[in-house]
Every structure is written in structure tokens, then in C-alpha cells.
Amino acid sequence: MTGTPEPLTGVGSTAVGVALIRARETDREDRLIADPYARASAAAAETAFRSAPDGARTWERLQGLVESFHDGRVVATRHFDEQLSAAVGAGCTQVVDVGAGLSTRALRLPLPAHVACFELDSPAMFAFKEPVLRDHPARPRSAAQRTTVPTDLRGNWAADLTAAGFDPARRTAWLEEGVLAYLPPADATAVLDTITELSAPGSRLVKTAIAAPDDETYRRMREFVGRGAAPSAGESGVDQDNAHRLGDRGWRVEFHRHHDLARRWGRAAPEADSGGYASGVRLPG
């Protein structure tokens, strides 16, 4: 996209937007999440955007989208944080963040030392992210081991994950916050199948299951990331039907409605039912 620097094009731009949201939320007195690293990631991204051709205009467009999606993404982030903490409390000793983007859970959450956290994303994303984190003065709240895994979810990412030290015999907490919506349907299905194959009984999976409406806000978002005008809902099996899809794969599934979570935490919720989040526990056999 003109005005967008590598590696922040396409779906990478959504990672920047969510970092901006986390930075703004951290500054609120009534914050639902706190991320001491988000401001530095957002600042580095702004510098990169503004140094690109027409980058200032692109940055302003991104900030406008951030305003529209703030409460929704904060609610999602808080839910994933709580689900991860619950999974670790239930015996998961590995965490895999699928399409981690600029997420900093492996640093900002109070995870114990016996937990190993793996972040999956493109080499370009980590080339941007890691220098920012290395130079940040914040002391991590987490004692967990953090490992980055540069890979491509459309390829043999399982081999890259295993080579990085992942052990499929250990209970794992899998986090998927919407990246599958940007993959072709066959690739998204393959990712879910591979997650199942790598999950020992008792593993947990938390994933987005929100059907993006075909309204003006989402049309602007899809245009910004290069998705055009076609809705993403259902194309990659990422809508509420996940509960059935995961059940067929050997998971016991619970569904959390976004609207209910937003009301619980006192944040704006869409008038229409926009789906929510599927949480699964891997069953034996």
C-alpha cells in the first residue's frame, strides 16, 4: 500500500492499530488492560509510516480506524488475557500466540517461570518488533521464557515451531485473535487441523469468532488492509460456527458473546450481535 512501510502492510497494519489501542487504553484511569510496551511500538510505527511516501496521510487514516475499533479490541484483549491466565492455571505449560503481531502478553502478564511462550509471525514483523522491545526499559512482569518463531502460517509452520522447542506432549494454550480471517479458507482450516494435531489432552484454544458486519466502518478497515469490500465473516471459518467446527475436531467448546463481555466491563457494544470468542479444551482420544 502506498504510504505504508514494510513490514506494516496488509494485516501487519492491524497489529499497529491494536498497539495504538493498547497504548491509549493504558493511559486511562478505568483501563481494562495495561501494556507498558505499546506506546513504544506505536511510536516506532508512526516514525516508519511518516517516513514513507504519503505516509502521514496513511497514518491519519489508521488513527481514524483506531477510534472506531477501540472498545471492541480492548474487550477482546482483556478476554484473551483472562483466558490465557485461566489456561496456565489449569496446567498449560506452553503458550502459542498464532499471528502474534505486536502482542506483548509474554512480557506484560504475570506468567510463571515454568511456562514457555512461542510467538508465531512473519520474519518481517519480528524484524520490526524485536528492536523496539530490546530497547524498552520496562521490567517484564512475566517470568516465562519467550521465543519468537518467524514463519508462514500458509506453510509448514509446525516444523518451525517444533524446531524452536515446542513439545506437543505438553498442554498448550493456543491464542488466535483473528489472523485466520486473512488466510484463504483452505489454509485457515489447515491451521486449525494442525493445532489439533499438536495439542495434548487438556490443551486450551481461544480464538476469535466474530462475524464482521458489512458496514462502513468494516469496509474502511478492509480497504485499509487490502481486503477490498468482501466481508471476511465465514470465508475462513472464523464466525460463530467455530464452536461446531472445533467440536468436530475433538474440542469441548464454550462460546463467549462479545456483547456480554463488553457490558460486563462497561464498554460500548454493537447493537447487532457481532459474535464473540470460542474457547476449547482438547479432549482425550
N, C-alpha and C positions, 0 to 999 in steps of 0.2 A: 504493500500500500504506500502511495506517495506520502511522505512526511512521517512515516513510521520506521524507526531504526530496527535492524536485526539485533537481537532475536525476538523483538517485541511485536512482530507482525502476527496477524491472524489470531489464533487462540491465545498466543502469548500476550496480546493486549488485554485480554480479560484478567490475566494474572496481575497486571499492573493496576487495573481498575480495582480489583479486590484489595490489593495492598493499600491503595489510596483510601478505600473504605475503612480498612482496619486502622490506618493512621488517624483518620478523623474520629472514629469510634473511641480510640484510646484516649483522646483528649476530652471526652465527655465525662461529666460527673456521674451520669447514670449509665455508664458503659456496661455492655454485656460481655465484652472481651477486652483484653489488654495485650497489645503487641508492641513491645519497645523497639522492634526492628523495622516495623512497617514504614515509619517516616523516612528512614534512610533509603529503603528500597524505592519508595515513591520519588524521593529527591533525585536519586540516580537515574530513574526512568525519565523524569522531567528534563534533566540535562541532556539525555540521549535524544529525546523527542525534539527538543528545541534546536539541537544541532543538526537535525536532518532537514532536507528541503521541505518547505511548507509544514515543518514540524510543530510550530507554535499553534497553527490552526488545528492540527490533528490533536494536540494536547488539550485544547479548549473543548473539542468535541468529546474527548474521553471524560473530561471533568463533568460535562453535562450529563453523560450517561451515569457517572458515579452518583450524582444527586438522585437519579431516578431509581437506582438499584440499592441504595444504602441500607435501608432497613431489611430488605429481603436477604442480602448477603450476610448481614450481621447475625440475623436469626439463624441462618444456615451454619455459619461459623461456630456460633455458640452450641448448636445442636451437635455438630461433629466433634467439638471439644469434649462435650459431656459423654457422648457415645464412646469416644476413644478412652477416656478415663474409666468408664464402666468396663470396657473390654479388658483393659490391663488389670483392673480389679478382679475380673473373672478368670484370670490366668493366662491371658495372651502375653507372650514374652517377645513377640515381634510385631512391628507396625510397618505396613507398606502403604505409602501415600502414592496413589496411582495418578500421574499427572499433577505433581506437587506444585508446579508453578513457583510462586514466591512465598508459599506457606512456610511458617516457622514453628509449627507445633512441636517439632523435635527439640526445640530450644526453649520455647516460652512456657510450655506446660510442665508441671512438676512430676515428670516421669522418673521411675526408679532406675538404678544403675543396671539391673539385670535385663532391661528392655533394649532391644536393638531396633532402630528406626531406619527404614530404607525409603529414599525418595526417588521416584521414577519420573524422568522428564527428558527433554531433548538436550543434547550436548550444548547447544547454543543458549538455552535457558540457564544452565548451570554456569556457563562462562560469564553470564551477566550477574547471576545471583551470588556466587561464592565470594568474589572480591568485596562485595558490599558487606556480607556477614563477617568476613575475616577482619575488616577494618572497624567493626562496630564495637563500642566499649561495653555494651551491656553484658552482665554476667548471666549465663543461661540458668533458668530455673530447673531445667531438666538435667538429670544425671545420666540419661540414656546415651547409648552410642548412636551417632548419626552417620549414615553412609549414603552418599549420592550415587545414583545409578543412571548414567547417561544412556539412553536407549530410545527405541522407537516402538510404540505400542502396536504398530502395524506389522512388526517383525517378531523376531524370536527374543522378546524381552525377558521371558522366563529364564533363558540361559544366562543373560546378563545379570539378572537378579541373583541367581544361584551362585554365579561366579563371585559376586560381591559378598557372599557369606550367608545368604538366606538359607534357612533349614526348613524344608516342608514338613518335617516331623514335629515341629514346634507349633503351638497355637499362635495364630496370626490375626491381628486386627487390620483389615483392609479398608482404606478410605478412598472413595471415588466421588468427587464433588462436581461432576458434570462434564468431565473430559470426554466421556463416551459419546456425548451428543455431537461431538465434532469429528467422529470417525464414521467411515462408511458402515452400514449395518452389519455386513459380514465380519468386519474387523472388531466392531463393538461386541458382537456375540462371541467371537473367539476370545476376547479378553475375559469375559465372564466365565467361559468354559475353562480357561487356563487358571483363573483364580480358584475355581472349584477344585481343579486337579491338584493345586499346590496347598490346599487348606486341610490341615489335620482336623479331626473332630474337635468341636469346641471353639474353632476359629470364628471370628466375627467379621461381618461385612456391613459397612454403612455406605449407602450411595444415594445420590440424588435421583429423585423420581418425579420431577416437576415437569408438567406439560406447559411449555412456553406458549402463551396465547399469541395470536396473530394480530397484535395491536401495534400502535405507532411506536411505543417505547421499545418493544422487542424487535420491530422491523429496523429501527435505528441501530440497535445493538448488532443484529445480524449483518447489516450493511457494513458496520464498522469493522467487524472481524472477518468480513469477506464471505458471509454465508448467503448473501443475497436476500430475497424476500421469502424463501421457502421456510416454513416452520420446522424446527428441529424435533418437535414432540413426536414420538413414535417411530421416527426414521431409524433410530439406532436401538430401539427397545429401551428407551430411557424414561418412559412415562410411568404411571401408576401400575401398569401391567407388570412391572418388575416383580411384584410380590408373587405372581403366578410363575413367571419365568425362573426366578430363583428357587421357588418351591419345587419346580420340576428338576432342578439341578441338585437337590439334596440339602436345601437350607430350610430351617424353620424361620419364617419371616413375620416381622411386625412392621406396620406402616404408620408413620407419624405425619399427620397433616400439617403443612406449613402454616395454614391459617390458625390452627390451635396453638402452635408454638409461639407465633407472633403475639397472639392475645395473652398468653401466659406471661410473656416478658414485656408486655406493654408497648409493642411496636406496631406500626401500621401494617395491616394485612390487606391483600387484594380482595375486592368484593367477590370475584369469582373464585371457585375452588381451583387453585393452581397446583394441586398435587402436594408433594412433600418428600419424604425420605424413607427409604426401605432399609430396615435393619435385619440382618440374617445371622443365625447361628448354624454352623456346619454340623450336620447330623452324622452319626457313625454309619458306615456301610456305603 
